[in-house]
């Protein structure tokens, strides 16, 4: 992934946006419009 390689070459912070399909089950997940306090860690939790 070119973005990860470029980020690793930088000395400071680097922002990378990862777009994940809404049907993918990637956890922990923050639901759309939610904050970090709304993080879902259980794949059985419905949004």
PyMOL Python script that loads the backbone (N, CA, C, O; Angstrom):
from pymol import cmd

cmd.read_pdbstr("""\
ATOM      1  N   UNK A   1       0.844  -1.174   0.000  1.00  0.00           N
ATOM      2  CA  UNK A   1       0.000   0.000   0.000  1.00  0.00           C
ATOM      3  C   UNK A   1       0.889   1.237   0.000  1.00  0.00           C
ATOM      4  O   UNK A   1       1.595   1.492   0.976  1.00  0.00           O
ATOM      5  N   UNK A   2       0.862   1.994  -1.069  1.00  0.00           N
ATOM      6  CA  UNK A   2       1.724   3.173  -1.176  1.00  0.00           C
ATOM      7  C   UNK A   2       1.529   4.189  -0.057  1.00  0.00           C
ATOM      8  O   UNK A   2       2.498   4.802   0.389  1.00  0.00           O
ATOM      9  N   UNK A   3       0.301   4.377   0.403  1.00  0.00           N
ATOM     10  CA  UNK A   3       0.051   5.368   1.458  1.00  0.00           C
ATOM     11  C   UNK A   3       0.752   4.975   2.752  1.00  0.00           C
ATOM     12  O   UNK A   3       1.289   5.841   3.443  1.00  0.00           O
ATOM     13  N   UNK A   4       0.760   3.693   3.095  1.00  0.00           N
ATOM     14  CA  UNK A   4       1.444   3.250   4.318  1.00  0.00           C
ATOM     15  C   UNK A   4       2.948   3.420   4.188  1.00  0.00           C
ATOM     16  O   UNK A   4       3.611   3.824   5.144  1.00  0.00           O
ATOM     17  N   UNK A   5       3.494   3.117   3.017  1.00  0.00           N
ATOM     18  CA  UNK A   5       4.938   3.295   2.813  1.00  0.00           C
ATOM     19  C   UNK A   5       5.312   4.769   2.961  1.00  0.00           C
ATOM     20  O   UNK A   5       6.298   5.101   3.619  1.00  0.00           O
ATOM     21  N   UNK A   6       4.527   5.645   2.352  1.00  0.00           N
ATOM     22  CA  UNK A   6       4.813   7.085   2.442  1.00  0.00           C
ATOM     23  C   UNK A   6       4.704   7.572   3.882  1.00  0.00           C
ATOM     24  O   UNK A   6       5.542   8.353   4.332  1.00  0.00           O
ATOM     25  N   UNK A   7       3.689   7.124   4.610  1.00  0.00           N
ATOM     26  CA  UNK A   7       3.514   7.528   6.007  1.00  0.00           C
ATOM     27  C   UNK A   7       4.699   7.072   6.849  1.00  0.00           C
ATOM     28  O   UNK A   7       5.145   7.807   7.730  1.00  0.00           O
ATOM     29  N   UNK A   8       5.210   5.884   6.596  1.00  0.00           N
ATOM     30  CA  UNK A   8       6.354   5.372   7.358  1.00  0.00           C
ATOM     31  C   UNK A   8       7.626   6.170   7.094  1.00  0.00           C
ATOM     32  O   UNK A   8       8.533   6.181   7.926  1.00  0.00           O
ATOM     33  N   UNK A   9       7.699   6.832   5.954  1.00  0.00           N
ATOM     34  CA  UNK A   9       8.879   7.638   5.624  1.00  0.00           C
ATOM     35  C   UNK A   9       8.862   9.003   6.315  1.00  0.00           C
ATOM     36  O   UNK A   9       9.901   9.658   6.406  1.00  0.00           O
ATOM     37  N   UNK A  10       7.719   9.432   6.793  1.00  0.00           N
ATOM     38  CA  UNK A  10       7.586  10.741   7.430  1.00  0.00           C
ATOM     39  C   UNK A  10       8.020  10.684   8.889  1.00  0.00           C
ATOM     40  O   UNK A  10       7.869   9.659   9.554  1.00  0.00           O
ATOM     41  N   UNK A  11       8.564  11.802   9.381  1.00  0.00           N
ATOM     42  CA  UNK A  11       8.990  11.881  10.782  1.00  0.00           C
ATOM     43  C   UNK A  11       7.834  12.224  11.715  1.00  0.00           C
ATOM     44  O   UNK A  11       7.842  11.832  12.881  1.00  0.00           O
ATOM     45  N   UNK A  12       6.858  12.942  11.217  1.00  0.00           N
ATOM     46  CA  UNK A  12       5.758  13.398  12.064  1.00  0.00           C
ATOM     47  C   UNK A  12       4.491  12.606  11.825  1.00  0.00           C
ATOM     48  O   UNK A  12       4.500  11.555  11.185  1.00  0.00           O
ATOM     49  N   UNK A  13       3.393  13.137  12.357  1.00  0.00           N
ATOM     50  CA  UNK A  13       2.109  12.464  12.187  1.00  0.00           C
ATOM     51  C   UNK A  13       1.688  12.449  10.715  1.00  0.00           C
ATOM     52  O   UNK A  13       2.092  13.306   9.929  1.00  0.00           O
ATOM     53  N   UNK A  14       0.886  11.479  10.370  1.00  0.00           N
ATOM     54  CA  UNK A  14       0.416  11.328   8.993  1.00  0.00           C
ATOM     55  C   UNK A  14      -0.987  10.760   9.037  1.00  0.00           C
ATOM     56  O   UNK A  14      -1.236   9.782   9.743  1.00  0.00           O
ATOM     57  N   UNK A  15      -1.899  11.348   8.303  1.00  0.00           N
ATOM     58  CA  UNK A  15      -3.290  10.903   8.291  1.00  0.00           C
ATOM     59  C   UNK A  15      -3.552  10.049   7.056  1.00  0.00           C
ATOM     60  O   UNK A  15      -3.259  10.456   5.931  1.00  0.00           O
ATOM     61  N   UNK A  16      -4.107   8.861   7.280  1.00  0.00           N
ATOM     62  CA  UNK A  16      -4.499   7.979   6.182  1.00  0.00           C
ATOM     63  C   UNK A  16      -5.973   7.645   6.374  1.00  0.00           C
ATOM     64  O   UNK A  16      -6.385   7.227   7.456  1.00  0.00           O
ATOM     65  N   UNK A  17      -6.763   7.832   5.326  1.00  0.00           N
ATOM     66  CA  UNK A  17      -8.177   7.476   5.384  1.00  0.00           C
ATOM     67  C   UNK A  17      -8.350   6.089   4.776  1.00  0.00           C
ATOM     68  O   UNK A  17      -7.972   5.849   3.630  1.00  0.00           O
ATOM     69  N   UNK A  18      -8.924   5.184   5.556  1.00  0.00           N
ATOM     70  CA  UNK A  18      -9.220   3.844   5.070  1.00  0.00           C
ATOM     71  C   UNK A  18     -10.720   3.750   4.835  1.00  0.00           C
ATOM     72  O   UNK A  18     -11.505   3.945   5.763  1.00  0.00           O
ATOM     73  N   UNK A  19     -11.120   3.459   3.627  1.00  0.00           N
ATOM     74  CA  UNK A  19     -12.532   3.310   3.294  1.00  0.00           C
ATOM     75  C   UNK A  19     -12.865   1.828   3.366  1.00  0.00           C
ATOM     76  O   UNK A  19     -12.243   1.002   2.698  1.00  0.00           O
ATOM     77  N   UNK A  20     -13.863   1.504   4.193  1.00  0.00           N
ATOM     78  CA  UNK A  20     -14.253   0.111   4.403  1.00  0.00           C
ATOM     79  C   UNK A  20     -15.695  -0.059   3.946  1.00  0.00           C
ATOM     80  O   UNK A  20     -16.555   0.749   4.295  1.00  0.00           O
ATOM     81  N   UNK A  21     -15.961  -1.085   3.181  1.00  0.00           N
ATOM     82  CA  UNK A  21     -17.315  -1.384   2.724  1.00  0.00           C
ATOM     83  C   UNK A  21     -18.236  -1.557   3.921  1.00  0.00           C
ATOM     84  O   UNK A  21     -17.856  -2.169   4.919  1.00  0.00           O
ATOM     85  N   UNK A  22     -19.444  -1.018   3.822  1.00  0.00           N
ATOM     86  CA  UNK A  22     -20.374  -1.062   4.961  1.00  0.00           C
ATOM     87  C   UNK A  22     -20.774  -2.479   5.347  1.00  0.00           C
ATOM     88  O   UNK A  22     -21.243  -2.700   6.463  1.00  0.00           O
ATOM     89  N   UNK A  23     -20.602  -3.429   4.462  1.00  0.00           N
ATOM     90  CA  UNK A  23     -20.938  -4.825   4.768  1.00  0.00           C
ATOM     91  C   UNK A  23     -19.752  -5.591   5.359  1.00  0.00           C
ATOM     92  O   UNK A  23     -19.910  -6.730   5.796  1.00  0.00           O
ATOM     93  N   UNK A  24     -18.580  -4.981   5.376  1.00  0.00           N
ATOM     94  CA  UNK A  24     -17.396  -5.634   5.953  1.00  0.00           C
ATOM     95  C   UNK A  24     -17.472  -5.583   7.468  1.00  0.00           C
ATOM     96  O   UNK A  24     -17.963  -4.609   8.037  1.00  0.00           O
ATOM     97  N   UNK A  25     -17.000  -6.603   8.102  1.00  0.00           N
ATOM     98  CA  UNK A  25     -17.010  -6.670   9.564  1.00  0.00           C
ATOM     99  C   UNK A  25     -15.588  -6.442  10.066  1.00  0.00           C
ATOM    100  O   UNK A  25     -14.800  -7.376  10.215  1.00  0.00           O
ATOM    101  N   UNK A  26     -15.283  -5.167  10.323  1.00  0.00           N
ATOM    102  CA  UNK A  26     -13.958  -4.767  10.788  1.00  0.00           C
ATOM    103  C   UNK A  26     -14.141  -4.140  12.164  1.00  0.00           C
ATOM    104  O   UNK A  26     -14.819  -3.121  12.293  1.00  0.00           O
ATOM    105  N   UNK A  27     -13.556  -4.724  13.171  1.00  0.00           N
ATOM    106  CA  UNK A  27     -13.733  -4.256  14.549  1.00  0.00           C
ATOM    107  C   UNK A  27     -12.386  -3.979  15.181  1.00  0.00           C
ATOM    108  O   UNK A  27     -11.409  -4.652  14.854  1.00  0.00           O
ATOM    109  N   UNK A  28     -12.303  -2.993  16.093  1.00  0.00           N
ATOM    110  CA  UNK A  28     -13.364  -2.116  16.562  1.00  0.00           C
ATOM    111  C   UNK A  28     -13.790  -1.150  15.464  1.00  0.00           C
ATOM    112  O   UNK A  28     -13.015  -0.833  14.562  1.00  0.00           O
ATOM    113  N   UNK A  29     -15.043  -0.684  15.555  1.00  0.00           N
ATOM    114  CA  UNK A  29     -15.639   0.184  14.540  1.00  0.00           C
ATOM    115  C   UNK A  29     -16.379   1.337  15.219  1.00  0.00           C
ATOM    116  O   UNK A  29     -17.037   1.147  16.242  1.00  0.00           O
ATOM    117  N   UNK A  30     -16.264   2.526  14.641  1.00  0.00           N
ATOM    118  CA  UNK A  30     -17.047   3.676  15.101  1.00  0.00           C
ATOM    119  C   UNK A  30     -18.160   3.867  14.074  1.00  0.00           C
ATOM    120  O   UNK A  30     -17.872   4.078  12.896  1.00  0.00           O
ATOM    121  N   UNK A  31     -19.427   3.797  14.492  1.00  0.00           N
ATOM    122  CA  UNK A  31     -20.520   3.935  13.530  1.00  0.00           C
ATOM    123  C   UNK A  31     -20.554   5.330  12.906  1.00  0.00           C
ATOM    124  O   UNK A  31     -20.073   6.289  13.509  1.00  0.00           O
ATOM    125  N   UNK A  32     -21.121   5.449  11.700  1.00  0.00           N
ATOM    126  CA  UNK A  32     -21.205   6.751  11.036  1.00  0.00           C
ATOM    127  C   UNK A  32     -21.873   7.791  11.936  1.00  0.00           C
ATOM    128  O   UNK A  32     -22.934   7.536  12.506  1.00  0.00           O
ATOM    129  N   UNK A  33     -21.257   8.943  12.056  1.00  0.00           N
ATOM    130  CA  UNK A  33     -21.797  10.014  12.884  1.00  0.00           C
ATOM    131  C   UNK A  33     -21.526   9.839  14.365  1.00  0.00           C
ATOM    132  O   UNK A  33     -21.900  10.699  15.163  1.00  0.00           O
ATOM    133  N   UNK A  34     -20.880   8.737  14.755  1.00  0.00           N
ATOM    134  CA  UNK A  34     -20.605   8.460  16.164  1.00  0.00           C
ATOM    135  C   UNK A  34     -19.265   9.012  16.595  1.00  0.00           C
ATOM    136  O   UNK A  34     -18.456   9.441  15.773  1.00  0.00           O
ATOM    137  N   UNK A  35     -19.045   8.995  17.888  1.00  0.00           N
ATOM    138  CA  UNK A  35     -17.775   9.409  18.459  1.00  0.00           C
ATOM    139  C   UNK A  35     -17.023   8.199  18.985  1.00  0.00           C
ATOM    140  O   UNK A  35     -17.513   7.072  18.901  1.00  0.00           O
ATOM    141  N   UNK A  36     -15.843   8.429  19.523  1.00  0.00           N
ATOM    142  CA  UNK A  36     -15.050   7.312  20.038  1.00  0.00           C
ATOM    143  C   UNK A  36     -15.756   6.576  21.167  1.00  0.00           C
ATOM    144  O   UNK A  36     -15.510   5.388  21.372  1.00  0.00           O
ATOM    145  N   UNK A  37     -16.627   7.258  21.901  1.00  0.00           N
ATOM    146  CA  UNK A  37     -17.386   6.608  22.965  1.00  0.00           C
ATOM    147  C   UNK A  37     -18.439   5.646  22.436  1.00  0.00           C
ATOM    148  O   UNK A  37     -18.994   4.852  23.196  1.00  0.00           O
ATOM    149  N   UNK A  38     -18.718   5.710  21.132  1.00  0.00           N
ATOM    150  CA  UNK A  38     -19.706   4.834  20.510  1.00  0.00           C
ATOM    151  C   UNK A  38     -19.065   3.626  19.826  1.00  0.00           C
ATOM    152  O   UNK A  38     -19.731   2.911  19.077  1.00  0.00           O
ATOM    153  N   UNK A  39     -17.790   3.399  20.078  1.00  0.00           N
ATOM    154  CA  UNK A  39     -17.058   2.323  19.419  1.00  0.00           C
ATOM    155  C   UNK A  39     -17.727   0.976  19.647  1.00  0.00           C
ATOM    156  O   UNK A  39     -18.096   0.628  20.768  1.00  0.00           O
ATOM    157  N   UNK A  40     -17.876   0.224  18.555  1.00  0.00           N
ATOM    158  CA  UNK A  40     -18.440  -1.124  18.618  1.00  0.00           C
ATOM    159  C   UNK A  40     -17.294  -2.128  18.605  1.00  0.00           C
ATOM    160  O   UNK A  40     -16.423  -2.068  17.737  1.00  0.00           O
ATOM    161  N   UNK A  41     -17.291  -3.036  19.551  1.00  0.00           N
ATOM    162  CA  UNK A  41     -16.260  -4.066  19.602  1.00  0.00           C
ATOM    163  C   UNK A  41     -16.834  -5.457  19.407  1.00  0.00           C
ATOM    164  O   UNK A  41     -16.090  -6.417  19.208  1.00  0.00           O
ATOM    165  N   UNK A  42     -18.158  -5.571  19.462  1.00  0.00           N
ATOM    166  CA  UNK A  42     -18.826  -6.862  19.339  1.00  0.00           C
ATOM    167  C   UNK A  42     -19.514  -6.941  17.985  1.00  0.00           C
ATOM    168  O   UNK A  42     -20.373  -6.110  17.692  1.00  0.00           O
ATOM    169  N   UNK A  43     -19.163  -7.911  17.153  1.00  0.00           N
ATOM    170  CA  UNK A  43     -19.779  -7.998  15.829  1.00  0.00           C
ATOM    171  C   UNK A  43     -21.286  -8.254  15.861  1.00  0.00           C
ATOM    172  O   UNK A  43     -21.946  -8.098  14.834  1.00  0.00           O
ATOM    173  N   UNK A  44     -21.845  -8.639  16.998  1.00  0.00           N
ATOM    174  CA  UNK A  44     -23.281  -8.889  17.089  1.00  0.00           C
ATOM    175  C   UNK A  44     -24.068  -7.631  17.442  1.00  0.00           C
ATOM    176  O   UNK A  44     -25.299  -7.653  17.433  1.00  0.00           O
ATOM    177  N   UNK A  45     -23.370  -6.525  17.757  1.00  0.00           N
ATOM    178  CA  UNK A  45     -24.023  -5.257  18.076  1.00  0.00           C
ATOM    179  C   UNK A  45     -24.543  -4.630  16.794  1.00  0.00           C
ATOM    180  O   UNK A  45     -23.800  -4.494  15.822  1.00  0.00           O
ATOM    181  N   UNK A  46     -25.820  -4.247  16.786  1.00  0.00           N
ATOM    182  CA  UNK A  46     -26.410  -3.621  15.592  1.00  0.00           C
ATOM    183  C   UNK A  46     -26.291  -2.106  15.681  1.00  0.00           C
ATOM    184  O   UNK A  46     -26.397  -1.527  16.763  1.00  0.00           O
ATOM    185  N   UNK A  47     -26.072  -1.478  14.550  1.00  0.00           N
ATOM    186  CA  UNK A  47     -25.979  -0.018  14.465  1.00  0.00           C
ATOM    187  C   UNK A  47     -27.336   0.529  14.080  1.00  0.00           C
ATOM    188  O   UNK A  47     -27.499   1.743  13.949  1.00  0.00           O
TER     189      UNK A  47
END
""", "prot")
cmd.dss("prot")
cmd.show_as("cartoon", "prot")
cmd.util.cbc("prot")
cmd.orient("prot")
